[in-house]
Amino acid sequence: MKQLFLVHPIGQFCTLLVGIFNVVTGMTRKGFNIYIHLNCGILYYFSALIGAGIGKLVVKWAGSKDIIVLVPVHDLIAMALIFLFAMGATTGLVMMSAAEKRARLIKYHRLVNLVGITLFALQGIIGLYHLAKII
């Protein structure tokens, strides 16, 4: 039943790929399409948040089966990521609705999402380290 531990990292890896695609196209503007960028951003934020919830449920399930999972750094970075996702989504939505604010917010939007994707990748490394100790 420990295969249940694989649901969270596999889903989050797929989410990371969507996020990397969005960051690369947004930063380089190669192959950039605002509608694809917007939809991939929504998919990235939404699936990352769902993945965080699934991760919490898996840890709770493990505790009920007397499997100790201590991941305080992973949890702390996850909380920071949720904050960064909120900032990235908010700046993106403001840029979409108010063209005059776009020039001021674009650098901030890029920085927030670049930091977010970097922390997300770090989460994967930390998570795989903990997963290797469990399985």
Number of C-alpha atoms within 10 A of each C-alpha: 5 11 7 10 18 15 13 20 18 13 15 25 16 14 22 20 14 18 25 19 16 22 20 14 17 17 14 9 12 9 11 14 11 13 9 13 19 16 11 18 22 14 15 23 21 14 18 25 18 15 20 19 13 18 19 14 13 19 18 15 14 17 12 10 9 9 13 12 15 10 12 9 12 16 15 10 17 18 13 14 25 16 13 21 22 14 17 21 18 13 20 19 13 14 18 14 11 9 10 11 13 17 10 11 15 14 12 15 19 17 14 20 24 19 12 23 21 13 17 23 16 14 20 17 13 15 16 14 11 15 15 8 8 12 9
